[in-house]
C-alpha cells in the first residue's frame, strides 16, 4: 500500500474517533448548547470523512 493511502486511512480513523465523541454528546441527555455545538461538529467531521473516503477510492483506483 502506498504511503499516501496509509496516511488517508490514518486520517479517516482519527476523524471517526473525533466524530464518535460528538455522537456521544448527542446521545446524552439534552443540553441545548452542547447539542448544537456537537451537531455542527458532527456534520463537519462527517463531511471530512466523506471527502477522505473519496480520496481513498481515488487512490485505490489509481493503484
Secondary structure, 3 states (H helix, E strand, C coil): CCHHHHHHHHHHHHHHHHHHHHHHHHHCCCCHHHHHHHHHHHHHHHHHHHHHHHHHHHHHHHC
